[in-house]
Amino acid sequence: MLEIAIDRDQPAAEFYADLTSSAAALVEGESDAIANMANVAALLWQYMPGLNWAGFYRRIDDELVLGPFQGKTACIRIAIGAGVCGTAAASGQVQRVADVHAFPGHIACDADSRSELVVPVVKNGRIIAVLDLDSPLPDHFQPADEAGIVRLIGAIADNLG
Ligand code: SME
């Protein structure tokens, strides 16, 4: 088993560089997308502060379907275009939402969630999944978090589908 030790207290750029290296090492040589999503969700859950949910929804036909995650039980199916995750999947754009209550159509899986970061997972030009991170803290996710997670997902996307 891979030994992972990441310093949570270092500056964001270094923290996310370490997190990306660890995620890449976890998925290297493994082609099973579910196993890789499970380990990456666990990695983010362990090391990112202030989360109450971390996981993936996979794009299957015209829906997002719940994938590996950490946190409370969640909605299983989300229509493309619905809520924060569905908007990310429909647009291909990262959704960094400071106040989920102000987001039209937000789907409240966990009533504690206050802010959210959703990053599309793109493989061969196609959105195959989204990574969803939720926080009970308002305005928790900052531009450095978005940049770090976009980089991490870009580095491992080929092994997530
Ligand atoms: N809040 C999300 C739904 C997924 S759960 O938070 C895990 C949304 O609006 O897409």
Backbone and ligand atoms as CSV (ligand in chain L), in Angstrom:
chain,resi,resn,atom,element,x,y,z
A,1,MET,N,N,0.849,-1.202,0.000
A,1,MET,CA,C,0.000,0.000,0.000
A,1,MET,C,C,0.879,1.245,0.000
A,2,LEU,N,N,0.457,2.223,-0.793
A,2,LEU,CA,C,1.212,3.471,-0.913
A,2,LEU,C,C,1.178,4.260,0.394
A,3,GLU,N,N,2.340,4.715,0.824
A,3,GLU,CA,C,2.403,5.577,2.021
A,3,GLU,C,C,2.194,7.019,1.593
A,4,ILE,N,N,1.206,7.681,2.175
A,4,ILE,CA,C,0.944,9.079,1.815
A,4,ILE,C,C,1.028,9.932,3.072
A,5,ALA,N,N,1.791,11.009,2.989
A,5,ALA,CA,C,1.850,11.974,4.091
A,5,ALA,C,C,1.934,13.362,3.473
A,6,ILE,N,N,0.890,14.149,3.644
A,6,ILE,CA,C,0.841,15.483,3.045
A,6,ILE,C,C,0.713,16.510,4.168
A,7,ASP,N,N,1.527,17.553,4.080
A,7,ASP,CA,C,1.490,18.632,5.065
A,7,ASP,C,C,0.320,19.559,4.737
A,8,ARG,N,N,-0.689,19.552,5.604
A,8,ARG,CA,C,-1.876,20.377,5.359
A,8,ARG,C,C,-1.602,21.867,5.581
A,9,ASP,N,N,-0.525,22.179,6.283
A,9,ASP,CA,C,-0.289,23.567,6.691
A,9,ASP,C,C,0.586,24.355,5.724
A,10,GLN,N,N,1.017,23.726,4.632
A,10,GLN,CA,C,1.858,24.451,3.691
A,10,GLN,C,C,0.982,25.320,2.776
A,11,PRO,N,N,1.589,26.279,2.054
A,11,PRO,CA,C,0.811,27.138,1.158
A,11,PRO,C,C,0.030,26.318,0.130
A,12,ALA,N,N,-1.084,26.890,-0.344
A,12,ALA,CA,C,-2.012,26.152,-1.199
A,12,ALA,C,C,-1.322,25.542,-2.421
A,13,ALA,N,N,-0.460,26.279,-3.075
A,13,ALA,CA,C,0.154,25.756,-4.310
A,13,ALA,C,C,0.943,24.477,-4.022
A,14,GLU,N,N,1.698,24.484,-2.947
A,14,GLU,CA,C,2.488,23.302,-2.584
A,14,GLU,C,C,1.580,22.175,-2.100
A,15,PHE,N,N,0.575,22.546,-1.312
A,15,PHE,CA,C,-0.374,21.538,-0.818
A,15,PHE,C,C,-1.026,20.800,-1.993
A,16,TYR,N,N,-1.513,21.570,-2.972
A,16,TYR,CA,C,-2.201,20.915,-4.092
A,16,TYR,C,C,-1.228,20.175,-5.009
A,17,ALA,N,N,0.014,20.641,-5.089
A,17,ALA,CA,C,1.015,19.887,-5.861
A,17,ALA,C,C,1.238,18.520,-5.211
A,18,ASP,N,N,1.341,18.503,-3.881
A,18,ASP,CA,C,1.526,17.226,-3.169
A,18,ASP,C,C,0.292,16.335,-3.312
A,19,LEU,N,N,-0.896,16.968,-3.201
A,19,LEU,CA,C,-2.136,16.196,-3.315
A,19,LEU,C,C,-2.248,15.582,-4.716
A,20,THR,N,N,-1.856,16.362,-5.727
A,20,THR,CA,C,-1.901,15.870,-7.109
A,20,THR,C,C,-0.923,14.710,-7.305
A,21,SER,N,N,0.288,14.839,-6.767
A,21,SER,CA,C,1.263,13.745,-6.891
A,21,SER,C,C,0.736,12.479,-6.234
A,22,SER,N,N,0.116,12.647,-5.066
A,22,SER,CA,C,-0.411,11.480,-4.352
A,22,SER,C,C,-1.553,10.843,-5.119
A,23,ALA,N,N,-2.450,11.675,-5.660
A,23,ALA,CA,C,-3.573,11.137,-6.440
A,23,ALA,C,C,-3.053,10.395,-7.669
A,24,ALA,N,N,-2.060,10.974,-8.339
A,24,ALA,CA,C,-1.501,10.339,-9.541
A,24,ALA,C,C,-0.857,8.997,-9.185
A,25,ALA,N,N,-0.172,8.973,-8.044
A,25,ALA,CA,C,0.474,7.723,-7.622
A,25,ALA,C,C,-0.580,6.662,-7.280
A,26,LEU,N,N,-1.689,7.099,-6.682
A,26,LEU,CA,C,-2.741,6.148,-6.304
A,26,LEU,C,C,-3.375,5.469,-7.516
A,27,VAL,N,N,-3.553,6.221,-8.605
A,27,VAL,CA,C,-4.269,5.660,-9.767
A,27,VAL,C,C,-3.320,5.058,-10.803
A,28,GLU,N,N,-2.033,5.293,-10.645
A,28,GLU,CA,C,-1.068,4.845,-11.651
A,28,GLU,C,C,-1.139,3.326,-11.861
A,29,GLY,N,N,-1.282,2.944,-13.109
A,29,GLY,CA,C,-1.278,1.523,-13.450
A,29,GLY,C,C,-2.574,0.799,-13.132
A,30,GLU,N,N,-3.581,1.539,-12.655
A,30,GLU,CA,C,-4.875,0.916,-12.335
A,30,GLU,C,C,-5.931,1.453,-13.301
A,31,SER,N,N,-6.596,0.554,-13.993
A,31,SER,CA,C,-7.562,0.988,-15.003
A,31,SER,C,C,-8.999,0.993,-14.491
A,32,ASP,N,N,-9.247,0.468,-13.297
A,32,ASP,CA,C,-10.630,0.407,-12.813
A,32,ASP,C,C,-11.053,1.781,-12.265
A,33,ALA,N,N,-11.989,2.409,-12.983
A,33,ALA,CA,C,-12.377,3.786,-12.650
A,33,ALA,C,C,-13.026,3.885,-11.272
A,34,ILE,N,N,-13.819,2.892,-10.907
A,34,ILE,CA,C,-14.515,2.941,-9.605
A,34,ILE,C,C,-13.508,2.865,-8.463
A,35,ALA,N,N,-12.565,1.953,-8.597
A,35,ALA,CA,C,-11.528,1.836,-7.559
A,35,ALA,C,C,-10.739,3.136,-7.449
A,36,ASN,N,N,-10.400,3.721,-8.593
A,36,ASN,CA,C,-9.616,4.958,-8.567
A,36,ASN,C,C,-10.429,6.118,-7.970
A,37,MET,N,N,-11.695,6.215,-8.350
A,37,MET,CA,C,-12.540,7.272,-7.765
A,37,MET,C,C,-12.662,7.088,-6.251
A,38,ALA,N,N,-12.771,5.855,-5.820
A,38,ALA,CA,C,-12.902,5.575,-4.384
A,38,ALA,C,C,-11.661,6.051,-3.634
A,39,ASN,N,N,-10.497,5.732,-4.159
A,39,ASN,CA,C,-9.267,6.146,-3.475
A,39,ASN,C,C,-9.077,7.659,-3.522
A,40,VAL,N,N,-9.423,8.286,-4.629
A,40,VAL,CA,C,-9.249,9.743,-4.726
A,40,VAL,C,C,-10.238,10.457,-3.798
A,41,ALA,N,N,-11.477,9.963,-3.726
A,41,ALA,CA,C,-12.442,10.557,-2.777
A,41,ALA,C,C,-11.920,10.442,-1.348
A,42,ALA,N,N,-11.352,9.291,-1.010
A,42,ALA,CA,C,-10.813,9.097,0.343
A,42,ALA,C,C,-9.620,10.012,0.599
A,43,LEU,N,N,-8.779,10.178,-0.413
A,43,LEU,CA,C,-7.607,11.058,-0.275
A,43,LEU,C,C,-8.040,12.504,-0.004
A,44,LEU,N,N,-8.984,12.988,-0.806
A,44,LEU,CA,C,-9.434,14.378,-0.643
A,44,LEU,C,C,-10.124,14.559,0.706
A,45,TRP,N,N,-10.916,13.586,1.085
A,45,TRP,CA,C,-11.638,13.626,2.369
A,45,TRP,C,C,-10.661,13.672,3.542
A,46,GLN,N,N,-9.587,12.906,3.422
A,46,GLN,CA,C,-8.605,12.851,4.514
A,46,GLN,C,C,-7.809,14.146,4.639
A,47,TYR,N,N,-7.459,14.735,3.495
A,47,TYR,CA,C,-6.498,15.850,3.562
A,47,TYR,C,C,-7.104,17.235,3.399
A,48,MET,N,N,-8.256,17.372,2.725
A,48,MET,CA,C,-8.801,18.726,2.546
A,48,MET,C,C,-9.600,19.121,3.780
A,49,PRO,N,N,-9.333,20.292,4.335
A,49,PRO,CA,C,-10.074,20.720,5.516
A,49,PRO,C,C,-11.479,21.198,5.146
A,50,GLY,N,N,-12.392,21.101,6.112
A,50,GLY,CA,C,-13.693,21.761,5.981
A,50,GLY,C,C,-14.680,21.122,5.032
A,51,LEU,N,N,-14.557,19.816,4.770
A,51,LEU,CA,C,-15.509,19.163,3.857
A,51,LEU,C,C,-16.578,18.402,4.639
A,52,ASN,N,N,-17.791,18.352,4.108
A,52,ASN,CA,C,-18.766,17.403,4.637
A,52,ASN,C,C,-19.192,16.372,3.574
A,53,TRP,N,N,-18.643,16.503,2.368
A,53,TRP,CA,C,-18.913,15.503,1.320
A,53,TRP,C,C,-17.822,15.647,0.257
A,54,ALA,N,N,-17.341,14.515,-0.223
A,54,ALA,CA,C,-16.338,14.525,-1.294
A,54,ALA,C,C,-16.541,13.284,-2.143
A,55,GLY,N,N,-16.834,13.469,-3.415
A,55,GLY,CA,C,-17.006,12.285,-4.238
A,55,GLY,C,C,-17.351,12.589,-5.674
A,56,PHE,N,N,-17.685,11.532,-6.375
A,56,PHE,CA,C,-17.890,11.606,-7.819
A,56,PHE,C,C,-19.324,11.250,-8.197
A,57,TYR,N,N,-19.799,11.907,-9.240
A,57,TYR,CA,C,-20.971,11.446,-9.977
A,57,TYR,C,C,-20.480,11.092,-11.374
A,58,ARG,N,N,-20.848,9.901,-11.859
A,58,ARG,CA,C,-20.450,9.465,-13.198
A,58,ARG,C,C,-21.542,9.810,-14.198
A,59,ARG,N,N,-21.129,10.225,-15.391
A,59,ARG,CA,C,-22.120,10.516,-16.433
A,59,ARG,C,C,-22.486,9.215,-17.139
A,60,ILE,N,N,-23.747,8.853,-17.026
A,60,ILE,CA,C,-24.227,7.646,-17.691
A,60,ILE,C,C,-25.469,8.048,-18.477
A,61,ASP,N,N,-25.374,7.944,-19.808
A,61,ASP,CA,C,-26.416,8.430,-20.706
A,61,ASP,C,C,-26.721,9.896,-20.382
A,62,ASP,N,N,-27.965,10.214,-20.064
A,62,ASP,CA,C,-28.322,11.619,-19.857
A,62,ASP,C,C,-28.421,11.987,-18.388
A,63,GLU,N,N,-27.729,11.257,-17.551
A,63,GLU,CA,C,-27.821,11.519,-16.117
A,63,GLU,C,C,-26.444,11.469,-15.488
A,64,LEU,N,N,-26.374,12.051,-14.295
A,64,LEU,CA,C,-25.237,11.799,-13.412
A,64,LEU,C,C,-25.691,10.760,-12.404
A,65,VAL,N,N,-24.844,9.770,-12.174
A,65,VAL,CA,C,-25.165,8.694,-11.236
A,65,VAL,C,C,-24.101,8.677,-10.141
A,66,LEU,N,N,-24.573,8.567,-8.916
A,66,LEU,CA,C,-23.687,8.593,-7.749
A,66,LEU,C,C,-22.549,7.577,-7.891
A,67,GLY,N,N,-21.352,8.044,-7.631
A,67,GLY,CA,C,-20.173,7.190,-7.662
A,67,GLY,C,C,-19.533,7.142,-6.279
A,68,PRO,N,N,-18.280,6.730,-6.211
A,68,PRO,CA,C,-17.588,6.628,-4.925
A,68,PRO,C,C,-17.506,7.976,-4.217
A,69,PHE,N,N,-17.745,7.965,-2.916
A,69,PHE,CA,C,-17.726,9.219,-2.157
A,69,PHE,C,C,-17.436,8.947,-0.687
A,70,GLN,N,N,-17.197,10.033,0.037
A,70,GLN,CA,C,-17.108,10.022,1.494
A,70,GLN,C,C,-18.089,11.073,2.000
A,71,GLY,N,N,-18.786,10.768,3.080
A,71,GLY,CA,C,-19.758,11.711,3.624
A,71,GLY,C,C,-21.086,11.028,3.808
A,72,LYS,N,N,-22.129,11.837,4.024
A,72,LYS,CA,C,-23.455,11.254,4.229
A,72,LYS,C,C,-24.008,10.688,2.930
A,73,THR,N,N,-24.980,9.787,3.058
A,73,THR,CA,C,-25.643,9.234,1.880
A,73,THR,C,C,-26.196,10.378,1.029
A,74,ALA,N,N,-26.244,10.162,-0.298
A,74,ALA,CA,C,-26.538,11.271,-1.215
A,74,ALA,C,C,-27.546,10.857,-2.278
A,75,CYS,N,N,-28.056,11.871,-3.002
A,75,CYS,CA,C,-28.971,11.617,-4.122
A,75,CYS,C,C,-28.262,10.732,-5.142
A,76,ILE,N,N,-28.983,9.791,-5.710
A,76,ILE,CA,C,-28.349,8.825,-6.611
A,76,ILE,C,C,-28.271,9.354,-8.038
A,77,ARG,N,N,-29.386,9.922,-8.531
A,77,ARG,CA,C,-29.404,10.361,-9.934
A,77,ARG,C,C,-29.685,11.857,-10.029
A,78,ILE,N,N,-28.911,12.548,-10.849
A,78,ILE,CA,C,-29.074,13.986,-11.067
A,78,ILE,C,C,-29.127,14.211,-12.575
A,79,ALA,N,N,-30.160,14.903,-13.036
A,79,ALA,CA,C,-30.277,15.181,-14.471
A,79,ALA,C,C,-29.178,16.154,-14.898
A,80,ILE,N,N,-28.651,15.938,-16.111
A,80,ILE,CA,C,-27.676,16.896,-16.651
A,80,ILE,C,C,-28.376,18.257,-16.722
A,81,GLY,N,N,-27.750,19.259,-16.149
A,81,GLY,CA,C,-28.342,20.602,-16.122
A,81,GLY,C,C,-28.989,20.938,-14.798
A,82,ALA,N,N,-29.218,19.941,-13.931
A,82,ALA,CA,C,-29.894,20.196,-12.657
A,82,ALA,C,C,-28.883,20.400,-11.534
A,83,GLY,N,N,-29.162,21.384,-10.689
A,83,GLY,CA,C,-28.308,21.616,-9.528
A,83,GLY,C,C,-26.889,22.026,-9.916
A,84,VAL,N,N,-26.022,22.005,-8.938
A,84,VAL,CA,C,-24.650,22.460,-9.171
A,84,VAL,C,C,-23.894,21.421,-10.007
A,85,CYS,N,N,-24.045,20.145,-9.636
A,85,CYS,CA,C,-23.342,19.090,-10.379
A,85,CYS,C,C,-23.822,19.012,-11.817
A,86,GLY,N,N,-25.143,19.054,-11.995
A,86,GLY,CA,C,-25.702,18.960,-13.346
A,86,GLY,C,C,-25.328,20.156,-14.207
A,87,THR,N,N,-25.185,21.320,-13.586
A,87,THR,CA,C,-24.757,22.518,-14.317
A,87,THR,C,C,-23.312,22.367,-14.775
A,88,ALA,N,N,-22.464,21.822,-13.906
A,88,ALA,CA,C,-21.062,21.583,-14.295
A,88,ALA,C,C,-20.990,20.586,-15.453
A,89,ALA,N,N,-21.822,19.553,-15.381
A,89,ALA,CA,C,-21.808,18.531,-16.433
A,89,ALA,C,C,-22.346,19.082,-17.748
A,90,ALA,N,N,-23.371,19.931,-17.669
A,90,ALA,CA,C,-23.980,20.470,-18.891
A,90,ALA,C,C,-23.078,21.498,-19.556
A,91,SER,N,N,-22.387,22.286,-18.749
A,91,SER,CA,C,-21.615,23.412,-19.288
A,91,SER,C,C,-20.147,23.087,-19.499
A,92,GLY,N,N,-19.664,22.087,-18.782
A,92,GLY,CA,C,-18.226,21.814,-18.809
A,92,GLY,C,C,-17.433,22.815,-18.000
A,93,GLN,N,N,-18.125,23.681,-17.280
A,93,GLN,CA,C,-17.462,24.724,-16.496
A,93,GLN,C,C,-17.420,24.341,-15.028
A,94,VAL,N,N,-16.305,24.648,-14.389
A,94,VAL,CA,C,-16.203,24.477,-12.940
A,94,VAL,C,C,-17.266,25.345,-12.271
A,95,GLN,N,N,-17.906,24.798,-11.248
A,95,GLN,CA,C,-18.870,25.573,-10.463
A,95,GLN,C,C,-18.291,25.746,-9.063
A,96,ARG,N,N,-17.952,26.980,-8.729
A,96,ARG,CA,C,-17.470,27.289,-7.381
A,96,ARG,C,C,-18.514,28.199,-6.763
A,97,VAL,N,N,-19.275,27.632,-5.828
A,97,VAL,CA,C,-20.482,28.296,-5.327
A,97,VAL,C,C,-20.267,28.677,-3.862
A,98,ALA,N,N,-20.254,29.975,-3.601
A,98,ALA,CA,C,-19.986,30.470,-2.244
A,98,ALA,C,C,-21.164,30.209,-1.316
A,99,ASP,N,N,-22.387,30.277,-1.877
A,99,ASP,CA,C,-23.603,30.112,-1.069
A,99,ASP,C,C,-24.578,29.243,-1.865
A,100,VAL,N,N,-24.652,27.979,-1.487
A,100,VAL,CA,C,-25.491,27.066,-2.277
A,100,VAL,C,C,-26.965,27.459,-2.229
A,101,HIS,N,N,-27.381,28.141,-1.168
A,101,HIS,CA,C,-28.795,28.534,-1.074
A,101,HIS,C,C,-29.153,29.582,-2.123
A,102,ALA,N,N,-28.151,30.253,-2.653
A,102,ALA,CA,C,-28.404,31.275,-3.678
A,102,ALA,C,C,-28.274,30.695,-5.087
A,103,PHE,N,N,-27.965,29.395,-5.194
A,103,PHE,CA,C,-27.773,28.780,-6.520
A,103,PHE,C,C,-29.110,28.203,-6.984
A,104,PRO,N,N,-29.635,28.686,-8.111
A,104,PRO,CA,C,-30.937,28.185,-8.573
A,104,PRO,C,C,-30.907,26.676,-8.804
A,105,GLY,N,N,-31.831,25.965,-8.169
A,105,GLY,CA,C,-31.940,24.519,-8.395
A,105,GLY,C,C,-30.970,23.685,-7.605
A,106,HIS,N,N,-30.245,24.306,-6.688
A,106,HIS,CA,C,-29.312,23.526,-5.869
A,106,HIS,C,C,-30.036,22.325,-5.248
A,107,ILE,N,N,-29.379,21.169,-5.288
A,107,ILE,CA,C,-29.973,19.955,-4.732
A,107,ILE,C,C,-29.336,19.713,-3.366
A,108,ALA,N,N,-30.146,19.804,-2.324
A,108,ALA,CA,C,-29.604,19.688,-0.965
A,108,ALA,C,C,-29.605,18.233,-0.524
A,109,CYS,N,N,-28.479,17.557,-0.748
A,109,CYS,CA,C,-28.360,16.176,-0.277
A,109,CYS,C,C,-28.107,16.176,1.223
A,110,ASP,N,N,-27.251,17.075,1.663
A,110,ASP,CA,C,-26.936,17.211,3.083
A,110,ASP,C,C,-27.284,18.646,3.460
A,111,ALA,N,N,-28.243,18.806,4.366
A,111,ALA,CA,C,-28.727,20.143,4.724
A,111,ALA,C,C,-27.633,21.015,5.333
A,112,ASP,N,N,-26.528,20.395,5.772
A,112,ASP,CA,C,-25.430,21.174,6.356
A,112,ASP,C,C,-24.604,21.910,5.301
A,113,SER,N,N,-24.700,21.508,4.042
A,113,SER,CA,C,-23.826,22.093,3.016
A,113,SER,C,C,-24.126,23.565,2.814
A,114,ARG,N,N,-23.065,24.382,2.749
A,114,ARG,CA,C,-23.221,25.825,2.535
A,114,ARG,C,C,-22.496,26.300,1.280
A,115,SER,N,N,-21.361,25.661,0.955
A,115,SER,CA,C,-20.640,26.042,-0.261
A,115,SER,C,C,-20.170,24.774,-0.969
A,116,GLU,N,N,-19.840,24.935,-2.254
A,116,GLU,CA,C,-19.631,23.738,-3.080
A,116,GLU,C,C,-18.652,24.045,-4.217
A,117,LEU,N,N,-17.860,23.032,-4.554
A,117,LEU,CA,C,-16.950,23.129,-5.706
A,117,LEU,C,C,-17.159,21.877,-6.553
A,118,VAL,N,N,-17.543,22.086,-7.813
A,118,VAL,CA,C,-17.766,20.945,-8.708
A,118,VAL,C,C,-16.875,21.104,-9.941
A,119,VAL,N,N,-16.090,20.070,-10.220
A,119,VAL,CA,C,-15.122,20.107,-11.319
A,119,VAL,C,C,-15.444,18.987,-12.309
A,120,PRO,N,N,-15.688,19.342,-13.574
A,120,PRO,CA,C,-15.932,18.291,-14.572
A,120,PRO,C,C,-14.680,17.442,-14.787
A,121,VAL,N,N,-14.906,16.158,-15.022
A,121,VAL,CA,C,-13.813,15.237,-15.360
A,121,VAL,C,C,-13.910,14.968,-16.860
A,122,VAL,N,N,-12.888,15.390,-17.595
A,122,VAL,CA,C,-12.937,15.308,-19.058
A,122,VAL,C,C,-11.907,14.289,-19.542
A,123,LYS,N,N,-12.390,13.315,-20.319
A,123,LYS,CA,C,-11.487,12.329,-20.928
A,123,LYS,C,C,-11.786,12.260,-22.420
A,124,ASN,N,N,-10.765,12.365,-23.234
A,124,ASN,CA,C,-10.924,12.363,-24.691
A,124,ASN,C,C,-11.974,13.379,-25.135
A,125,GLY,N,N,-11.972,14.558,-24.498
A,125,GLY,CA,C,-12.881,15.631,-24.891
A,125,GLY,C,C,-14.310,15.454,-24.435
A,126,ARG,N,N,-14.572,14.453,-23.633
A,126,ARG,CA,C,-15.933,14.146,-23.200
A,126,ARG,C,C,-16.020,14.237,-21.680
A,127,ILE,N,N,-17.128,14.800,-21.162
A,127,ILE,CA,C,-17.311,14.867,-19.704
A,127,ILE,C,C,-17.808,13.503,-19.236
A,128,ILE,N,N,-16.958,12.805,-18.497
A,128,ILE,CA,C,-17.307,11.447,-18.073
A,128,ILE,C,C,-17.809,11.398,-16.632
A,129,ALA,N,N,-17.590,12.481,-15.895
A,129,ALA,CA,C,-17.970,12.503,-14.474
A,129,ALA,C,C,-17.802,13.921,-13.963
A,130,VAL,N,N,-18.239,14.143,-12.729
A,130,VAL,CA,C,-17.871,15.381,-12.027
A,130,VAL,C,C,-17.378,14.991,-10.641
A,131,LEU,N,N,-16.432,15.789,-10.154
A,131,LEU,CA,C,-16.020,15.685,-8.757
A,131,LEU,C,C,-16.800,16.746,-7.994
A,132,ASP,N,N,-17.429,16.342,-6.899
A,132,ASP,CA,C,-18.226,17.268,-6.089
A,132,ASP,C,C,-17.616,17.353,-4.689
A,133,LEU,N,N,-17.293,18.566,-4.277
A,133,LEU,CA,C,-16.807,18.810,-2.914
A,133,LEU,C,C,-17.788,19.763,-2.241
A,134,ASP,N,N,-18.250,19.396,-1.051
A,134,ASP,CA,C,-19.192,20.237,-0.306
A,134,ASP,C,C,-18.573,20.630,1.023
A,135,SER,N,N,-18.969,21.813,1.502
A,135,SER,CA,C,-18.492,22.280,2.804
A,135,SER,C,C,-19.656,22.851,3.611
A,136,PRO,N,N,-19.647,22.644,4.917
A,136,PRO,CA,C,-20.656,23.277,5.766
A,136,PRO,C,C,-20.323,24.749,6.042
A,137,LEU,N,N,-19.168,25.196,5.571
A,137,LEU,CA,C,-18.733,26.577,5.809
A,137,LEU,C,C,-19.093,27.442,4.604
A,138,PRO,N,N,-19.698,28.622,4.821
A,138,PRO,CA,C,-19.988,29.503,3.694
A,138,PRO,C,C,-18.692,29.960,3.023
A,139,ASP,N,N,-18.723,30.068,1.700
A,139,ASP,CA,C,-17.585,30.597,0.940
A,139,ASP,C,C,-16.267,29.898,1.296
A,140,HIS,N,N,-16.332,28.598,1.429
A,140,HIS,CA,C,-15.146,27.856,1.866
A,140,HIS,C,C,-14.099,27.726,0.765
A,141,PHE,N,N,-14.541,27.501,-0.472
A,141,PHE,CA,C,-13.602,27.192,-1.551
A,141,PHE,C,C,-13.114,28.485,-2.216
A,142,GLN,N,N,-11.806,28.630,-2.280
A,142,GLN,CA,C,-11.182,29.839,-2.803
A,142,GLN,C,C,-10.586,29.553,-4.187
A,143,PRO,N,N,-10.206,30.601,-4.921
A,143,PRO,CA,C,-9.623,30.377,-6.251
A,143,PRO,C,C,-8.439,29.400,-6.234
A,144,ALA,N,N,-7.633,29.441,-5.183
A,144,ALA,CA,C,-6.487,28.512,-5.107
A,144,ALA,C,C,-6.959,27.064,-4.973
A,145,ASP,N,N,-8.096,26.857,-4.293
A,145,ASP,CA,C,-8.652,25.501,-4.189
A,145,ASP,C,C,-9.148,25.039,-5.560
A,146,GLU,N,N,-9.854,25.941,-6.244
A,146,GLU,CA,C,-10.341,25.600,-7.581
A,146,GLU,C,C,-9.170,25.252,-8.503
A,147,ALA,N,N,-8.147,26.097,-8.518
A,147,ALA,CA,C,-6.994,25.847,-9.398
A,147,ALA,C,C,-6.318,24.525,-9.045
A,148,GLY,N,N,-6.178,24.264,-7.744
A,148,GLY,CA,C,-5.509,23.038,-7.312
A,148,GLY,C,C,-6.287,21.792,-7.684
A,149,ILE,N,N,-7.597,21.841,-7.488
A,149,ILE,CA,C,-8.414,20.659,-7.780
A,149,ILE,C,C,-8.560,20.446,-9.293
A,150,VAL,N,N,-8.652,21.534,-10.044
A,150,VAL,CA,C,-8.706,21.395,-11.510
A,150,VAL,C,C,-7.429,20.708,-12.005
A,151,ARG,N,N,-6.309,21.127,-11.461
A,151,ARG,CA,C,-5.029,20.522,-11.858
A,151,ARG,C,C,-4.993,19.041,-11.470
A,152,LEU,N,N,-5.440,18.738,-10.265
A,152,LEU,CA,C,-5.429,17.346,-9.787
A,152,LEU,C,C,-6.301,16.470,-10.687
A,153,ILE,N,N,-7.513,16.936,-10.956
A,153,ILE,CA,C,-8.423,16.122,-11.775
A,153,ILE,C,C,-7.863,15.963,-13.196
A,154,GLY,N,N,-7.262,17.041,-13.728
A,154,GLY,CA,C,-6.663,16.946,-15.063
A,154,GLY,C,C,-5.555,15.913,-15.118
A,155,ALA,N,N,-4.839,15.769,-14.021
A,155,ALA,CA,C,-3.705,14.838,-13.991
A,155,ALA,C,C,-4.134,13.373,-13.951
A,156,ILE,N,N,-5.343,13.125,-13.465
A,156,ILE,CA,C,-5.747,11.717,-13.286
A,156,ILE,C,C,-6.979,11.315,-14.092
A,157,ALA,N,N,-7.520,12.262,-14.876
A,157,ALA,CA,C,-8.799,12.019,-15.561
A,157,ALA,C,C,-8.777,10.761,-16.425
A,158,ASP,N,N,-7.647,10.468,-17.049
A,158,ASP,CA,C,-7.599,9.293,-17.932
A,158,ASP,C,C,-7.829,7.993,-17.181
A,159,ASN,N,N,-7.588,7.995,-15.863
A,159,ASN,CA,C,-7.777,6.770,-15.077
A,159,ASN,C,C,-9.116,6.751,-14.334
A,160,LEU,N,N,-9.983,7.728,-14.662
A,160,LEU,CA,C,-11.289,7.790,-13.982
A,160,LEU,C,C,-12.426,7.359,-14.898
A,161,GLY,N,N,-12.120,6.834,-16.025
A,161,GLY,CA,C,-13.178,6.370,-16.924
A,161,GLY,C,C,-12.603,5.458,-17.992
L,1,SME,N1,N,-25.531,19.656,-4.086
L,1,SME,C1,C,-25.352,18.945,-5.311
L,1,SME,C2,C,-25.924,17.566,-5.250
L,1,SME,C3,C,-24.964,16.528,-4.838
L,1,SME,S1,S,-24.740,16.451,-3.209
L,1,SME,O1,O,-24.362,17.721,-2.637
L,1,SME,C4,C,-23.691,15.272,-2.765
L,1,SME,C5,C,-25.945,19.693,-6.484
L,1,SME,O2,O,-26.696,20.656,-6.328
L,1,SME,O3,O,-25.643,19.294,-7.586
